Amino acid sequence: MGEDATGREPVRWASARARGVLAATVIGSGMAMLDGTVVNVALPRIGAELAVGVAGLQWILNGYLLALASLILLAGSLGDRYGRRRTFRFGVIWFGVCSLLCGLAPNIELLVAARVLQGVGAALLTPGSLAILQTSFGERDRARAIGAWSGLSGITTAVGPLVGGLLVQVWSWRLAFLVNLPLAALCVWLTSRHVPESWAGDGSGKLDVVGAVLGTVGLAGITAALVTAADAGPVLVAALAAVGVAALVAFVVRQVRTDRPLVPPALFADRTFCLANGLTLLVYAALGGVLLLLVLQLQIAMHYSPTAAGIAGLPITVLMLVLSAQSGRWAQRIGPRWQLVIGPLLIAGGMLLLRRAVPGADYATGVLPGLVLFGLGLATVVAPVTATALAAAPDEQAGVASGVNNAVARTGSLLAVSVLPLLAGLGGTRYADPVALTEGWRLALVICAAAAALGGLLGLGVDNAVLGRAPAKPRTEPRPGATAPHPGECVYCGVEGPPTHVRPFAGPRPG
């Protein structure tokens, strides 16, 4: 299958193999990131061609987010046990095949089913990218490799809206999915040729499959209840909600009782860890809700072309790319608290400014000011909040803490996409009416601004010295039988951009 990691030489920076490993991981994780931004831009065309209401559009996003959020922790464990290269390559193949199914889907039902399966592939390859870098490169080159991966992946995210708009406008929304096929083929070839195999431990540990199933059923039940609330009968909605709540309760009980939980309950004994993840949930819920409705408002109510709508959102990503690394350094130098307060408040202010993005408004005065303030807020808060969540956990649990924060962010987006159209009065096909959409858009922005501001209030309670804490119970010896460093043991990392973008801090780890 691949070379054993035992006794192998680490990959050296600037070697041909290093370039191959970096290219494989950037392309693999980039597909998952690109897919989100590309599909958002394609939603109006999908709705028009397949004649679906807002619930159908919600499920196109939620099916993917549901699988990704609920399976990402289990996927990381699969890589540790069965081989990170093997799991990553399988995830890329799975993602590519499901992208083909999405591109060929003749109706909304098959498209949503394919999106759920595509989310499974994304869960397999998302944690694998960083794990491969951490276990392939030597200690001297690892930080440089992760930094390069972060920057290149950020560029992928930046061009996503533009690429999505061009693909949709050139031919069809189907290209937004079919573009993944050549990327997946190239990634598989690079992975097979350049990426070394690695494992953690002796592979004898049990996987909490039952916990993963309960978490998935719980999120699915709650999501289905929220999405169908406007159109389904009250009995069905209540039944779906009951199933979801019961499954989530059972998930929590299992995590407390099992000796190998997906989410160790001890993590939540730290107040700062809880507050950082609560802030993540609220900010990413606000972000996911606004980005869903923004592309609809621009294309349907303001008559932007798909390409113009994609370009319109670029200021947010550009500000994230330019400022996030510096934001992480500020948080390490002065403590994260005030950035965790100010960032969400800037986001809330940007959302309120976006209420001016209505039919007849020009881009420079109606759209751009809100996007700039929104982007400044994201750049201020995203790196510090995820770095805070990681730093609040013991070093031996840094990997699972990162996974929890990632899953919380995806869950926030999932819940926002599920409930926001309902709260904004955009059920059925009302989103296709420019007048109704504009009314719902302006109300939704107030709701999302309130959620972001509440996140800022949570930031007041974090431990401002958390990024300077001495590591709790540091692991100085390799785990017995380990053939390569475990992903959770690379603790010199802060986070730039969404939680899947990781960049090392410039200075040495405090303490």
C-alpha positions as CSV (number, residue, x, y, z in Angstrom):
1,M,0.0,0.0,0.0
2,G,2.8,2.4,0.8
3,E,6.1,2.5,2.6
4,D,6.1,2.0,6.3
5,A,6.8,5.0,8.4
6,T,9.1,3.1,10.7
7,G,12.6,4.3,10.4
8,R,11.9,6.5,7.4
9,E,13.7,9.8,6.7
10,P,11.4,12.8,7.2
11,V,10.5,14.8,4.1
12,R,12.9,17.7,3.6
13,W,11.8,21.2,2.7
14,A,12.5,22.2,-1.0
15,S,12.8,18.6,-2.1
16,A,10.7,17.2,-5.0
17,R,8.9,15.0,-2.5
18,A,8.1,18.0,-0.3
19,R,6.6,19.8,-3.2
20,G,4.5,16.7,-4.0
21,V,3.3,16.3,-0.4
22,L,2.4,20.0,-0.2
23,A,0.6,20.0,-3.5
24,A,-1.4,16.9,-2.6
25,T,-2.6,18.3,0.7
26,V,-3.4,21.8,-0.7
27,I,-5.4,20.3,-3.6
28,G,-7.2,17.9,-1.3
29,S,-8.2,20.4,1.4
30,G,-8.7,23.0,-1.3
31,M,-11.4,21.0,-3.0
32,A,-13.5,20.9,0.2
33,M,-13.0,24.6,0.8
34,L,-13.6,25.6,-2.9
35,D,-16.7,23.5,-3.0
36,G,-18.4,25.6,-0.3
37,T,-17.9,28.9,-1.9
38,V,-18.5,27.7,-5.5
39,V,-21.8,26.0,-4.5
40,N,-23.1,29.1,-2.7
41,V,-22.7,31.2,-5.9
42,A,-24.5,28.5,-7.9
43,L,-27.6,28.2,-5.6
44,P,-29.9,30.7,-7.5
45,R,-29.2,28.8,-10.8
46,I,-29.8,25.4,-9.1
47,G,-33.1,26.6,-7.7
48,A,-34.3,28.0,-11.0
49,E,-33.3,24.9,-13.1
50,L,-34.6,22.3,-10.7
51,A,-37.6,24.4,-9.6
52,V,-37.1,24.0,-5.9
53,G,-38.0,26.1,-2.9
54,V,-35.8,27.5,-0.2
55,A,-35.9,24.2,1.7
56,G,-34.2,22.4,-1.3
57,L,-31.5,25.0,-1.3
58,Q,-31.0,24.6,2.4
59,W,-30.6,20.9,2.1
60,I,-28.0,21.4,-0.7
61,L,-25.8,23.1,1.9
62,N,-27.0,21.3,5.0
63,G,-26.5,17.8,3.6
64,Y,-22.8,18.5,3.1
65,L,-22.4,20.4,6.4
66,L,-24.2,17.7,8.3
67,A,-21.9,14.9,7.2
68,L,-18.8,17.0,7.6
69,A,-19.7,18.3,11.1
70,S,-20.8,15.0,12.5
71,L,-18.1,12.8,11.1
72,I,-14.9,14.9,11.2
73,L,-13.8,13.7,14.6
74,L,-14.4,10.0,13.7
75,A,-12.5,10.6,10.4
76,G,-9.4,11.9,12.2
77,S,-9.4,8.7,14.3
78,L,-9.7,6.5,11.2
79,G,-6.6,8.2,9.8
80,D,-4.7,7.6,13.0
81,R,-5.7,3.9,13.0
82,Y,-5.7,2.8,9.4
83,G,-3.1,5.1,7.9
84,R,-3.3,8.8,7.2
85,R,-2.3,8.6,3.6
86,R,-4.8,5.7,3.0
87,T,-7.7,7.6,4.6
88,F,-6.8,10.8,2.9
89,R,-6.6,9.2,-0.6
90,F,-9.8,7.3,0.0
91,G,-11.5,10.5,1.0
92,V,-10.3,12.3,-2.2
93,I,-11.6,9.4,-4.4
94,W,-14.9,9.4,-2.5
95,F,-15.2,13.2,-2.9
96,G,-14.5,13.1,-6.6
97,V,-17.0,10.3,-7.3
98,C,-19.7,12.1,-5.3
99,S,-18.9,15.4,-7.1
100,L,-19.6,13.5,-10.4
101,L,-23.0,12.3,-8.9
102,C,-23.8,15.9,-7.9
103,G,-22.9,17.2,-11.4
104,L,-25.2,14.6,-13.0
105,A,-28.1,14.8,-10.6
106,P,-31.4,15.1,-12.5
107,N,-33.4,16.3,-9.5
108,I,-33.1,17.9,-6.1
109,E,-33.5,14.6,-4.2
110,L,-30.5,12.9,-5.9
111,L,-28.5,16.1,-5.6
112,V,-29.1,16.4,-1.9
113,A,-28.2,12.7,-1.4
114,A,-25.0,13.1,-3.4
115,R,-24.1,16.2,-1.3
116,V,-24.5,14.2,1.9
117,L,-22.1,11.6,0.5
118,Q,-19.8,14.3,-0.7
119,G,-19.7,15.7,2.9
120,V,-18.5,12.2,4.1
121,G,-15.6,12.5,1.7
122,A,-14.8,16.0,2.9
123,A,-14.8,14.8,6.5
124,L,-12.2,12.1,5.5
125,L,-9.8,14.4,3.7
126,T,-10.1,17.6,5.8
127,P,-8.3,16.5,9.0
128,G,-6.0,14.3,6.9
129,S,-4.3,17.2,5.1
130,L,-2.8,18.7,8.3
131,A,-2.0,15.4,9.8
132,I,0.0,14.4,6.7
133,L,2.0,17.5,6.9
134,Q,2.7,17.1,10.6
135,T,3.8,13.5,10.3
136,S,5.7,13.8,6.9
137,F,8.0,16.7,7.5
138,G,10.8,16.9,10.1
139,E,10.4,19.1,13.1
140,R,12.6,21.8,11.6
141,D,10.5,22.0,8.4
142,R,7.0,21.3,9.8
143,A,6.1,24.9,10.7
144,R,7.2,26.1,7.3
145,A,5.2,23.4,5.5
146,I,2.1,24.2,7.5
147,G,2.5,27.9,6.9
148,A,2.8,27.3,3.1
149,W,-0.3,25.0,3.2
150,S,-2.3,27.7,5.0
151,G,-1.4,30.4,2.6
152,L,-2.0,28.4,-0.5
153,S,-5.3,27.0,0.9
154,G,-6.3,30.6,1.7
155,I,-5.7,31.6,-1.9
156,T,-8.0,28.7,-3.0
157,T,-10.7,30.1,-0.8
158,A,-10.2,33.6,-2.1
159,V,-10.7,32.6,-5.7
160,G,-13.6,30.3,-5.0
161,P,-16.4,32.9,-5.5
162,L,-14.9,34.1,-8.7
163,V,-14.3,30.6,-10.1
164,G,-17.8,29.6,-9.1
165,G,-19.4,32.6,-10.8
166,L,-17.4,32.0,-14.0
167,L,-18.2,28.2,-14.1
168,V,-21.9,28.8,-13.6
169,Q,-22.0,31.6,-16.2
170,V,-20.0,29.7,-18.8
171,W,-22.2,26.7,-18.9
172,S,-24.2,25.5,-15.9
173,W,-24.2,25.1,-12.1
174,R,-23.1,21.5,-12.8
175,L,-19.6,22.7,-13.5
176,A,-19.4,23.8,-9.9
177,F,-19.2,20.1,-9.0
178,L,-17.6,18.6,-12.1
179,V,-14.5,20.8,-11.7
180,N,-13.5,18.6,-8.8
181,L,-12.9,15.5,-11.1
182,P,-9.6,16.6,-12.6
183,L,-8.5,18.0,-9.2
184,A,-9.3,14.7,-7.5
185,A,-7.4,12.7,-10.1
186,L,-4.3,14.9,-9.8
187,C,-4.5,14.7,-6.0
188,V,-4.7,10.9,-6.0
189,W,-1.7,10.7,-8.3
190,L,0.4,13.1,-6.1
191,T,-0.6,11.3,-2.9
192,S,0.3,7.8,-4.3
193,R,3.6,9.1,-5.6
194,H,4.9,11.4,-2.9
195,V,3.0,11.1,0.4
196,P,4.5,8.6,3.0
197,E,2.2,6.5,5.1
198,S,2.0,7.1,8.9
199,W,-0.1,5.8,11.8
200,A,-0.6,6.7,15.5
201,G,0.0,3.9,18.0
202,D,-0.5,0.2,17.3
203,G,-4.0,0.6,15.8
204,S,-5.7,-1.4,18.6
205,G,-7.8,1.4,20.0
206,K,-11.6,1.2,19.6
207,L,-13.5,3.7,17.5
208,D,-16.6,5.3,18.9
209,V,-18.8,4.5,15.9
210,V,-21.9,4.4,18.0
211,G,-21.2,8.0,19.2
212,A,-20.6,9.2,15.7
213,V,-24.0,7.7,14.6
214,L,-25.8,9.2,17.5
215,G,-24.3,12.6,16.8
216,T,-25.2,12.4,13.1
217,V,-28.8,11.3,13.8
218,G,-29.2,14.1,16.4
219,L,-28.0,16.8,14.1
220,A,-30.0,15.4,11.2
221,G,-33.2,15.3,13.3
222,I,-32.8,18.9,14.5
223,T,-31.9,20.1,11.0
224,A,-34.8,18.3,9.4
225,A,-37.2,19.8,11.9
226,L,-36.0,23.3,11.3
227,V,-35.9,23.1,7.5
228,T,-39.4,21.5,7.2
229,A,-41.1,23.7,9.9
230,A,-42.7,26.1,7.4
231,D,-44.1,23.4,5.1
232,A,-44.6,20.1,7.0
233,G,-47.3,19.3,9.5
234,P,-46.7,19.9,13.2
235,V,-46.7,16.2,14.1
236,L,-43.9,15.4,11.6
237,V,-41.8,18.4,12.8
238,A,-42.3,17.5,16.4
239,A,-41.3,13.9,15.7
240,L,-38.1,14.9,13.9
241,A,-37.2,17.3,16.7
242,A,-37.8,14.6,19.3
243,V,-35.6,12.1,17.5
244,G,-32.9,14.7,17.1
245,V,-33.0,15.8,20.8
246,A,-33.1,12.2,22.0
247,A,-30.1,11.2,19.9
248,L,-28.1,14.2,21.1
249,V,-28.9,13.4,24.7
250,A,-27.8,9.8,24.1
251,F,-24.6,11.1,22.4
252,V,-23.8,13.2,25.5
253,V,-24.5,10.2,27.9
254,R,-22.3,8.0,25.8
255,Q,-19.4,10.5,25.8
256,V,-19.6,10.6,29.6
257,R,-19.7,6.8,30.0
258,T,-17.4,5.4,27.3
259,D,-13.7,5.1,27.9
260,R,-12.8,6.3,24.4
261,P,-15.1,9.2,23.6
262,L,-15.1,11.2,20.5
263,V,-15.4,14.3,22.6
264,P,-13.7,13.9,26.0
265,P,-16.0,15.5,28.6
266,A,-13.0,16.7,30.6
267,L,-12.4,19.3,27.9
268,F,-15.5,21.2,29.0
269,A,-14.3,21.6,32.5
270,D,-12.3,24.6,31.3
271,R,-14.5,27.8,31.2
272,T,-12.4,29.4,28.5
273,F,-12.7,26.3,26.2
274,C,-16.5,26.5,26.6
275,L,-16.7,30.2,26.0
276,A,-14.4,30.0,22.9
277,N,-16.5,27.3,21.4
278,G,-19.7,29.1,22.3
279,L,-18.3,32.2,20.5
280,T,-17.3,30.0,17.5
281,L,-20.9,28.6,17.3
282,L,-22.5,32.1,17.3
283,V,-20.0,33.8,14.9
284,Y,-20.1,30.9,12.4
285,A,-23.8,30.7,12.6
286,A,-24.0,34.4,11.7
287,L,-21.4,34.0,9.0
288,G,-23.2,31.0,7.4
289,G,-26.6,32.6,7.5
290,V,-25.4,35.9,5.9
291,L,-23.4,34.2,3.2
292,L,-26.3,32.0,2.2
293,L,-28.7,35.0,1.7
294,L,-26.0,37.4,0.3
295,V,-25.6,35.5,-2.9
296,L,-29.4,35.2,-3.3
297,Q,-29.9,38.9,-2.6
298,L,-27.2,40.0,-5.0
299,Q,-28.4,37.7,-7.9
300,I,-32.2,37.7,-7.4
301,A,-33.0,41.1,-5.9
302,M,-30.1,43.2,-7.2
303,H,-29.7,41.3,-10.6
304,Y,-26.0,40.6,-10.3
305,S,-24.6,38.0,-12.7
306,P,-23.1,34.9,-11.0
307,T,-19.6,36.1,-11.8
308,A,-20.3,39.6,-10.4
309,A,-21.9,38.1,-7.2
310,G,-18.7,36.0,-6.8
311,I,-16.4,39.0,-7.1
312,A,-18.6,41.1,-4.8
313,G,-17.7,39.0,-1.8
314,L,-13.9,39.0,-2.4
315,P,-13.2,41.9,0.0
316,I,-14.0,39.6,3.0
317,T,-11.6,36.9,1.9
318,V,-8.8,39.4,0.9
319,L,-9.0,41.0,4.4
320,M,-8.9,37.6,6.0
321,L,-5.8,36.7,4.0
322,V,-4.0,39.9,4.7
323,L,-4.8,40.4,8.4
324,S,-5.4,37.0,10.0
325,A,-1.8,36.1,10.6
326,Q,-1.1,39.5,12.2
327,S,-4.3,39.1,14.3
328,G,-3.0,35.8,15.6
329,R,0.3,37.5,16.6
330,W,-1.5,40.3,18.4
331,A,-3.6,37.8,20.4
332,Q,-0.4,36.0,21.4
333,R,1.3,39.3,22.5
334,I,-1.6,41.0,24.3
335,G,-4.0,38.2,25.0
336,P,-7.1,37.3,23.0
337,R,-9.9,38.8,25.1
338,W,-10.4,42.2,23.4
339,Q,-10.2,40.8,19.9
340,L,-12.8,38.2,20.9
341,V,-15.1,41.1,21.9
342,I,-14.3,43.7,19.2
343,G,-14.2,41.2,16.3
344,P,-17.8,40.0,16.7
345,L,-19.0,43.6,17.3
346,L,-17.4,44.6,14.0
347,I,-19.1,41.7,12.3
348,A,-22.4,42.8,13.7
349,G,-21.8,46.3,12.5
350,G,-21.0,45.1,9.0
351,M,-24.2,43.1,8.9
352,L,-26.2,46.1,9.8
353,L,-24.5,48.1,7.1
354,L,-25.4,45.4,4.6
355,R,-29.1,46.3,5.2
356,R,-28.3,49.0,2.6
357,A,-27.7,46.2,-0.1
358,V,-31.2,46.5,-1.7
359,P,-32.4,46.9,-5.3
360,G,-31.2,50.2,-6.7
361,A,-28.2,50.5,-4.4
362,D,-24.8,50.7,-6.1
363,Y,-22.0,48.4,-5.0
364,A,-19.6,51.2,-3.7
365,T,-22.1,52.6,-1.2
366,G,-24.7,49.8,-0.6
367,V,-22.6,46.7,-0.5
368,L,-18.8,47.4,-0.1
369,P,-18.8,49.2,3.3
370,G,-20.7,46.4,5.0
371,L,-18.5,43.7,3.5
372,V,-15.3,45.6,4.5
373,L,-16.4,46.0,8.2
374,F,-17.6,42.4,8.1
375,G,-14.2,41.2,6.8
376,L,-12.3,43.3,9.4
377,G,-14.4,41.7,12.2
378,L,-13.7,38.2,10.9
379,A,-10.0,38.9,10.5
380,T,-9.9,40.2,14.1
381,V,-11.7,37.2,15.8
382,V,-11.2,34.0,13.8
383,A,-7.5,33.4,14.5
384,P,-7.7,34.3,18.2
385,V,-10.9,32.3,19.0
386,T,-9.6,29.0,17.5
387,A,-6.1,29.5,19.0
388,T,-7.8,30.1,22.4
389,A,-9.9,27.0,22.1
390,L,-6.7,25.0,21.4
391,A,-4.7,26.6,24.1
392,A,-7.3,26.0,26.7
393,A,-7.0,22.2,26.2
394,P,-4.2,20.0,27.5
395,D,-1.5,19.5,24.9
396,E,-2.3,15.8,24.7
397,Q,-5.8,16.7,23.7
398,A,-4.9,19.5,21.2
399,G,-5.9,17.3,18.3
400,V,-9.4,16.5,19.5
401,A,-9.8,20.1,20.8
402,S,-9.1,21.3,17.2
403,G,-11.6,18.8,15.9
404,V,-14.3,19.9,18.4
405,N,-13.8,23.6,17.4
406,N,-14.0,22.7,13.7
407,A,-17.2,20.6,14.3
408,V,-18.7,23.5,16.3
409,A,-18.0,25.9,13.5
410,R,-19.7,23.6,10.9
411,T,-22.6,23.0,13.3
412,G,-23.1,26.8,13.7
413,S,-23.4,27.2,9.9
414,L,-25.6,24.1,9.7
415,L,-28.1,25.5,12.2
416,A,-28.1,29.0,10.7
417,V,-28.8,27.7,7.2
418,S,-31.6,25.6,8.7
419,V,-33.4,28.2,10.8
420,L,-32.6,31.6,9.3
421,P,-34.9,31.5,6.2
422,L,-37.7,30.4,8.5
423,L,-37.2,33.3,10.8
424,A,-36.8,35.7,7.9
425,G,-40.1,34.5,6.3
426,L,-38.5,33.1,3.2
427,G,-40.2,29.7,3.2
428,G,-41.3,27.9,0.0
429,T,-40.4,29.9,-3.2
430,R,-40.6,33.4,-1.6
431,Y,-36.9,33.7,-2.0
432,A,-37.4,34.0,-5.7
433,D,-39.5,37.2,-5.3
434,P,-37.1,40.2,-5.1
435,V,-39.5,42.2,-2.8
436,A,-40.0,39.3,-0.3
437,L,-36.3,38.4,-0.5
438,T,-35.2,42.0,0.3
439,E,-37.6,42.1,3.3
440,G,-36.3,38.8,4.6
441,W,-32.7,39.8,3.9
442,R,-33.0,42.9,6.1
443,L,-34.6,41.0,9.0
444,A,-32.1,38.2,8.7
445,L,-29.2,40.7,9.0
446,V,-30.6,42.0,12.3
447,I,-30.9,38.4,13.7
448,C,-27.4,37.5,12.6
449,A,-26.0,40.8,14.0
450,A,-27.6,40.0,17.4
451,A,-26.0,36.5,17.3
452,A,-22.6,38.0,16.5
453,A,-22.9,40.6,19.3
454,L,-23.8,37.9,21.8
455,G,-20.6,36.1,20.8
456,G,-18.7,39.2,21.6
457,L,-20.2,39.3,25.1
458,L,-19.0,35.7,25.6
459,G,-15.5,36.9,24.7
460,L,-15.5,39.1,27.9
461,G,-15.2,35.9,30.0
462,V,-12.2,34.2,28.5
463,D,-8.9,33.9,30.3
464,N,-6.8,36.6,28.7
465,A,-3.6,34.8,29.7
466,V,-4.6,31.5,28.0
467,L,-2.2,31.8,25.1
468,G,0.7,32.3,27.6
469,R,-0.2,29.3,29.9
470,A,2.4,26.7,30.5
471,P,1.2,23.5,28.7
472,A,-0.8,21.2,30.8
473,K,0.7,17.8,31.1
474,P,3.0,18.1,28.1
475,R,3.8,14.9,26.3
476,T,7.6,14.7,25.9
477,E,7.8,11.0,25.0
478,P,6.3,9.4,21.9
479,R,3.2,7.3,22.7
480,P,4.0,3.6,22.9
481,G,4.3,2.0,19.5
482,A,3.8,5.2,17.6
483,T,5.6,5.4,14.3
484,A,5.1,9.1,13.7
485,P,4.0,12.2,15.7
486,H,0.3,12.3,16.4
487,P,-1.6,15.3,14.9
488,G,-2.6,16.5,18.3
489,E,1.0,16.7,19.4
490,C,1.9,19.6,17.1
491,V,1.1,22.3,19.5
492,Y,3.0,25.2,18.0
493,C,0.0,26.3,16.0
494,G,-2.4,29.2,15.9
495,V,-5.3,29.3,13.5
496,E,-5.8,31.6,10.5
497,G,-9.1,31.7,8.7
498,P,-11.7,29.1,9.2
499,P,-10.7,26.3,11.6
500,T,-9.3,24.2,8.8
501,H,-6.7,26.9,8.0
502,V,-3.8,26.5,10.4
503,R,-0.7,28.6,10.5
504,P,2.1,28.5,13.1
505,F,2.6,31.4,15.3
506,A,5.8,33.3,14.5
507,G,7.3,33.2,17.9
508,P,8.2,30.3,20.2
509,R,5.4,28.8,22.3
510,P,5.0,30.7,25.5
511,G,6.1,28.9,28.7
